[in-house]
Amino acid sequence: MSRPIKFRGKREDNREWVYGYYCEVEGRHFIIPSFKGNKSGVRAYLHTYKWRDSNKTAISGFVEIDPATLGEFTAPLDKNKVEIYEGDIVKLHTASDCPIMTVEWGGHWEYAGFGLSGEREPRYEGQPKWAWDNINPIYAKKLEVIGTIHENPELLEKAIEE
């Protein structure tokens, strides 16, 4: 099974989200937006050239982003058919509780995949309050994206207080 590889990040110029392909050029971070109607899906180029003893880089179609906001698409959609990205804040709808968690890569055990991290009440004696759950298409149907760690950090503070 394959999944689309795409990213999002907040633009440096206006702090709006941009979605597409990620690349780093000369220490700067970019999203290359995908455009419909183009067979390759991309309308961008990068050209490095020498001009009067200095190296120049011409960039077209690349959108510079704040690298702290970079997040990869996890592939499953939440219960409302919303794309889930690394850095999202989600509510896990289960029969007993609805903890608020964050979407992360790796987690506590450096797991090779996306998962949920957060605190919740232990279900049995000795279980840690810290939780890590793998995200898969079946599990994702119990998730609801309610914000991002970049725009709504107060949701996490509220979850810890409860």
C-alpha positions as CSV (number, residue, x, y, z in Angstrom):
1,M,0.0,0.0,0.0
2,S,1.4,3.4,-0.9
3,R,0.6,6.8,0.5
4,P,1.0,10.3,-0.9
5,I,4.2,11.9,0.4
6,K,3.3,15.6,1.1
7,F,4.0,18.2,3.7
8,R,2.7,21.4,5.1
9,G,4.4,24.4,6.7
10,K,3.6,28.0,7.6
11,R,4.8,30.6,5.0
12,E,7.5,33.0,6.2
13,D,5.9,35.9,4.4
14,N,2.3,35.7,5.6
15,R,2.2,32.8,8.2
16,E,-0.5,30.9,6.1
17,W,-0.3,27.2,5.6
18,V,1.1,25.9,2.3
19,Y,0.9,22.3,1.2
20,G,3.1,20.3,-1.2
21,Y,6.6,18.9,-1.5
22,Y,9.3,19.8,0.9
23,C,13.0,20.6,0.2
24,E,15.9,22.4,1.8
25,V,18.1,24.6,-0.3
26,E,21.2,26.3,1.1
27,G,19.9,26.2,4.6
28,R,16.4,27.6,3.6
29,H,13.3,25.5,3.9
30,F,10.6,25.4,1.1
31,I,7.4,23.8,0.1
32,I,6.8,23.4,-3.6
33,P,3.0,23.6,-4.0
34,S,1.4,21.1,-6.3
35,F,-0.7,22.5,-9.1
36,K,-3.5,20.7,-10.8
37,G,-3.3,20.5,-14.6
38,N,0.4,19.8,-14.8
39,K,1.3,16.1,-15.4
40,S,4.2,16.2,-13.0
41,G,2.1,18.1,-10.4
42,V,4.9,20.7,-10.0
43,R,5.6,24.1,-11.5
44,A,8.9,25.0,-10.0
45,Y,12.6,25.2,-10.8
46,L,15.9,25.6,-9.0
47,H,18.9,26.8,-10.9
48,T,22.3,27.5,-9.5
49,Y,24.7,29.6,-11.6
50,K,27.9,31.6,-11.3
51,W,27.7,35.4,-11.8
52,R,30.6,37.7,-11.4
53,D,32.5,35.6,-8.8
54,S,29.4,34.8,-6.7
55,N,27.1,31.8,-6.7
56,K,23.5,32.7,-7.3
57,T,20.4,30.5,-6.9
58,A,17.3,31.2,-9.0
59,I,14.2,29.8,-7.3
60,S,10.8,29.9,-8.9
61,G,7.6,28.3,-7.5
62,F,9.2,27.5,-4.1
63,V,7.5,28.9,-1.0
64,E,9.8,29.6,2.0
65,I,8.4,28.2,5.2
66,D,9.3,28.3,8.9
67,P,10.9,24.9,9.5
68,A,9.5,24.7,13.0
69,T,6.1,24.3,11.5
70,L,7.0,21.6,9.0
71,G,4.7,18.5,9.2
72,E,4.3,15.4,7.1
73,F,1.0,14.0,6.0
74,T,0.3,10.7,7.9
75,A,-2.0,9.2,5.1
76,P,-5.2,8.3,7.1
77,L,-8.0,10.8,7.3
78,D,-9.8,11.5,10.6
79,K,-13.4,10.7,11.3
80,N,-14.5,13.9,9.4
81,K,-12.3,13.1,6.4
82,V,-9.8,15.7,7.3
83,E,-6.1,15.1,6.5
84,I,-4.0,14.3,9.6
85,Y,-0.5,15.9,9.7
86,E,2.5,15.7,12.1
87,G,1.9,18.5,14.6
88,D,-1.8,18.2,14.6
89,I,-3.8,18.1,17.9
90,V,-6.4,15.4,17.8
91,K,-9.2,14.2,20.0
92,L,-9.4,10.4,20.4
93,H,-13.0,9.3,20.5
94,T,-13.3,6.1,22.5
95,A,-16.0,4.5,24.5
96,S,-14.5,5.5,27.9
97,D,-12.8,8.8,27.4
98,C,-11.7,11.4,24.7
99,P,-8.1,12.3,25.4
100,I,-6.5,15.2,23.5
101,M,-3.2,14.1,21.9
102,T,-0.6,15.3,19.4
103,V,0.5,13.6,16.2
104,E,4.3,12.9,16.2
105,W,6.9,10.9,14.4
106,G,8.7,8.3,16.4
107,G,7.6,9.1,19.9
108,H,9.1,7.9,23.2
109,W,10.5,4.6,21.8
110,E,11.6,6.1,18.5
111,Y,9.0,4.1,16.7
112,A,9.3,4.2,12.9
113,G,6.0,5.7,12.2
114,F,3.4,8.3,13.1
115,G,1.6,8.0,16.4
116,L,-0.3,9.9,19.1
117,S,1.4,11.2,22.2
118,G,-0.2,12.7,25.3
119,E,-1.3,12.2,28.9
120,R,-4.4,10.2,29.9
121,E,-5.6,8.4,33.0
122,P,-4.1,5.0,33.4
123,R,-6.5,2.2,32.7
124,Y,-4.8,-0.3,35.0
125,E,-2.5,-0.2,37.9
126,G,1.1,0.5,36.9
127,Q,0.2,1.9,33.4
128,P,2.0,5.2,32.8
129,K,0.0,8.4,32.2
130,W,2.0,8.9,29.1
131,A,0.5,7.3,26.1
132,W,1.7,6.3,22.6
133,D,-0.5,4.8,20.0
134,N,0.2,4.0,16.4
135,I,-2.0,5.7,13.7
136,N,-3.5,3.4,11.2
137,P,-6.5,3.8,8.9
138,I,-8.9,1.9,11.3
139,Y,-7.7,3.8,14.4
140,A,-7.8,7.1,12.5
141,K,-11.6,6.8,12.2
142,K,-11.7,7.5,16.0
143,L,-9.6,10.7,15.7
144,E,-10.8,14.2,15.1
145,V,-8.3,17.0,14.2
146,I,-9.1,19.9,16.5
147,G,-6.0,22.2,15.9
148,T,-2.3,22.3,15.6
149,I,0.5,22.7,18.1
150,H,1.5,25.9,16.1
151,E,-1.8,27.6,16.2
152,N,-3.7,26.1,19.2
153,P,-1.2,25.3,22.0
154,E,-3.8,26.2,24.5
155,L,-5.7,23.0,23.7
156,L,-2.8,21.0,25.1
157,E,-2.6,23.2,28.2
158,K,-6.3,22.7,28.7
159,A,-5.9,18.9,28.3
160,I,-3.2,18.7,31.0
161,E,-5.3,20.7,33.4
162,E,-8.3,18.4,33.1
